[in-house]
Structure formats: structure tokens, C-alpha cells
Amino acid sequence: MDLDIRIKMNDKLFLRNPEESALGKKIVKQGLILINKLGFEEFTFKKLSIEINTTEASIYRYFENKHRLLVYLTTWYWSYLEYKVMFGLNNMTDAELKLKTIIRLITEEPANKSLNSDFLSEYEAYKLVLGEGSKAYLTRNISKDNKDRLFKPYKDLCERFSLIIKEYNPKYKYPHSLASTILEMAHAQKFFKQNLPALTDFPKETDDKKIILFLESLLFNSIKV
């Protein structure tokens, strides 16, 4: 599914909006690809500056540090994913079908792996969240970052998910906890499958069908009426 969307990003994520210049777009696009290639720990603005033929100082005019860039990229992904969910649920009335659609959308690997986007690749952002996403919020600055509403897109997606859980079973007591657990588990199981296969039952699966069935089982066994 290809969506042409423009996401308004929280202006506390950057010093200068990268969407407003060719260099800014290049910083986030190639920064995303380079983090996935090197890993967040090995990634530096110096390495990125060499990659895109600019100065390290130029990158610092857009982002105060590499962690802020990471939060920007993961936030973009969660915003994009929420749009996909909204689009996917359009005109649906059956709560069970809505929940199954959400699980599929949050679990499936994006079909389009092209890097030709003029801004950010959904597939590269998906890979980033899979491997590095928790590093965006597992920091000592989490309270301040949360106060600045940097994680609002992720929380909005969880809220949308939890509302449909309540739609399916209004008496269920833990919709937010279950929604965030399923969201995290969808990515954790994929990560374990690729890197720590002993922690899953899906090490040899070539697609996401069994992970989706597992998540559906967990969800509906928890909220069944």
C-alpha cells in the first residue's frame, strides 16, 4: 500500500526543520539508512557528513545530537503507521476485523523496499524501529522528552488500538496495557526471530503469518467476551 502523506513533526525534535531544505531531507534520509547499516552505537554525525558530502557542523544545525535524530526517525515511523491504520480501517464496522487488520499492519514487513523516496523510506524506518526503536525512549531524559510530547504519535496509535479493544469488549479492564504490549511484541518477536531465535517459536518462518496468528491468539484470548 503506497500512501502519499505529509506528516507534521513536533518542532522540539529539531533545531531546523529538515523538510524545508534539500540538505535537511538528505540528512534524515541518509541518516536513517546509515543507522541501519552501522547500528546506532557506531553511527556518528561525522560519518554521516562524509556520506552526504557536507560538514558535521551543518548537521548539527538541524539536530542537536544523534539521539534527537533517532527520536525524529522513530516518531516519523509511528506517525506513518497510524495513518496506515486509519486508512486500513476506513469504512470497517466489525471490531474483530479492525483488530485483525491492526495486528497485520503493525507486524507485516513493508512490501515496498525502494529507497527512491525523496524523503524517508517506510521500509528503512520499519527496520530502524525493529532494531533500534527502544533506544529512543529508554534514556534518562524520558520524562522531559515525554513532557515535550515527543512520543505522542506512538501513544496516539496505542490509544486508537485500545479504543477498538474496548469496542470489541467494553468490559475489558486493561485495553491500554494490552495495546502497547501487542505493539511492542509485534516488533520484539520479529527481532528475536532474526537475532535470538531461541526466544521465539518462529525461527525458520519465511513470512509473518504465524507471528500474526500468535498475536491474534494472545489478543482475542485476553479480550474474549
C-alpha positions in Angstrom: 0.0 0.0 0.0 1.6 3.3 -1.1 0.4 6.4 0.8 1.3 9.9 -0.1 1.2 11.6 3.2 2.9 14.7 4.8 3.5 14.3 8.5 3.7 17.3 10.7 6.6 16.7 13.1 6.9 18.1 16.6 9.2 21.1 16.3 11.0 20.2 19.5 12.6 17.3 17.6 14.9 19.5 15.5 16.7 22.8 15.6 15.8 23.5 11.9 13.0 21.6 10.1 14.8 19.2 7.7 11.8 19.0 5.4 12.4 22.6 4.4 15.7 22.1 2.6 17.4 19.7 0.3 20.2 19.2 2.8 17.8 18.6 5.6 16.0 15.9 3.6 19.3 14.3 2.8 20.4 14.3 6.4 17.3 12.4 7.6 17.1 10.1 4.6 20.7 9.0 4.5 20.9 9.2 8.3 18.2 6.6 8.5 20.0 4.3 6.0 23.3 4.7 7.8 22.0 4.0 11.3 20.5 0.8 9.9 23.8 -0.1 8.2 26.2 0.7 11.1 23.9 0.4 14.2 23.1 3.4 16.4 26.1 3.0 18.7 28.6 3.2 15.7 26.7 5.9 13.9 28.0 9.4 14.2 27.3 12.8 12.6 30.9 12.8 11.3 30.3 9.6 9.4 27.0 10.9 8.1 28.7 14.1 6.9 31.2 12.1 4.9 28.4 10.0 3.4 26.4 13.1 2.2 29.4 15.3 1.4 28.7 18.1 3.9 30.2 19.3 7.2 29.5 17.9 10.6 28.6 21.4 11.7 25.9 21.6 9.0 24.1 18.5 10.5 24.3 20.0 14.0 22.3 23.0 12.7 19.4 20.6 12.2 19.7 18.2 15.2 21.4 18.8 18.5 22.7 15.2 18.7 22.2 11.8 17.1 19.7 10.7 19.7 17.4 13.5 18.7 17.7 12.3 15.1 16.8 8.8 16.2 13.7 10.1 18.0 12.8 12.1 14.9 13.0 9.0 12.7 11.1 6.6 15.0 8.4 9.3 15.6 8.0 9.7 11.8 7.5 5.9 11.6 4.8 5.7 14.3 3.0 8.7 12.7 3.2 6.9 9.3 1.9 3.7 10.8 -1.0 5.4 12.4 -2.0 6.8 9.1 -1.8 3.3 7.6 -4.0 2.0 10.3 -6.6 4.8 9.8 -6.5 4.2 6.1 -6.8 0.4 6.6 -9.8 0.7 8.9 -11.7 3.1 6.7 -15.3 2.0 6.3 -14.9 -1.0 8.5 -17.6 -1.6 11.1 -16.7 -5.0 12.6 -14.4 -4.7 15.6 -12.9 -8.1 15.2 -11.9 -7.3 11.6 -10.5 -4.0 12.8 -8.3 -5.7 15.4 -7.0 -8.3 13.0 -6.2 -5.5 10.5 -4.2 -3.5 13.1 -2.2 -6.6 14.0 -1.4 -7.3 10.4 -0.4 -3.7 9.7 1.9 -3.4 12.7 3.5 -6.8 12.1 4.0 -7.1 8.3 7.2 -6.0 6.7 6.5 -3.2 4.2 6.3 -4.6 0.7 7.9 -1.6 -0.9 11.7 -1.7 -0.2 12.6 1.1 -2.6 15.0 3.8 -1.4 13.8 6.2 -4.1 11.6 8.3 -1.9 12.7 11.9 -1.8 12.4 11.9 2.0 12.1 8.7 4.1 11.7 5.1 3.2 9.0 3.3 5.1 10.9 0.0 4.9 14.1 1.6 6.3 12.1 3.2 9.1 10.5 -0.1 9.9 13.9 -1.7 10.1 15.1 1.1 12.4 12.2 0.7 14.8 12.7 -3.1 14.8 16.4 -2.9 15.8 16.8 0.5 17.5 13.4 1.7 18.4 13.6 1.1 22.2 16.7 3.3 22.4 14.5 6.3 21.5 12.8 6.2 24.9 15.0 4.1 27.2 17.0 7.1 28.4 17.3 9.2 31.5 15.6 12.1 29.6 12.4 10.2 29.1 10.3 12.4 31.5 11.4 15.6 29.8 11.0 14.1 26.3 7.6 12.9 27.2 6.6 16.3 28.6 7.7 17.8 25.2 5.2 15.3 23.6 7.9 13.6 21.5 6.2 10.3 21.8 2.7 11.4 21.0 2.4 9.5 17.7 3.2 6.2 19.4 0.7 7.0 22.2 -1.9 8.0 19.7 -1.5 4.7 17.9 -1.9 2.8 21.2 -4.9 4.9 22.1 -6.6 4.1 18.7 -5.8 0.4 19.3 -7.2 0.4 22.8 -10.4 2.1 21.8 -11.1 -0.7 19.3 -10.3 -3.3 22.0 -13.0 -1.6 24.1 -15.3 -1.6 21.2 -14.9 -5.3 20.9 -15.3 -5.9 24.7 -16.4 -2.8 26.7 -15.9 -4.7 29.9 -12.2 -5.5 29.3 -10.2 -3.7 32.0 -6.7 -3.3 30.5 -7.1 -2.0 26.9 -4.1 0.4 27.0 -1.7 -2.2 28.6 -2.7 -4.8 26.1 -2.5 -2.5 23.1 1.1 -1.4 24.0 2.1 -4.9 24.8 0.9 -6.2 21.4 2.6 -3.3 19.6 5.9 -4.0 21.4 5.6 -7.7 20.9 5.0 -7.5 17.2 8.4 -5.9 16.8 10.2 -7.9 19.5 9.1 -11.3 18.0 10.5 -10.2 14.6 13.7 -9.0 16.3 14.1 -12.3 18.2 13.3 -14.3 15.1 16.2 -12.6 13.3 18.7 -12.3 16.1 17.7 -14.5 19.1 15.7 -17.3 17.6 15.6 -19.4 20.7 13.3 -16.8 22.2 10.5 -17.5 19.6 8.6 -20.3 18.0 9.2 -18.8 14.6 12.9 -19.1 13.8 12.5 -20.8 10.4 9.4 -19.0 9.2 9.9 -17.1 6.0 6.9 -14.7 6.4 4.9 -13.2 9.2 1.8 -15.3 9.1 2.5 -17.4 12.3 3.6 -14.3 14.3 0.3 -12.7 13.3 -1.7 -15.8 14.3 0.2 -15.8 17.6 -0.6 -12.1 18.3 -4.3 -12.6 17.3 -4.5 -15.6 19.7 -2.9 -13.6 22.5 -5.3 -10.6 21.9 -8.6 -12.5 21.5 -7.9 -14.9 24.3 -7.4 -11.9 26.5 -10.4 -10.0 25.5 -12.9 -12.7 24.5 -16.5 -11.9 25.7 
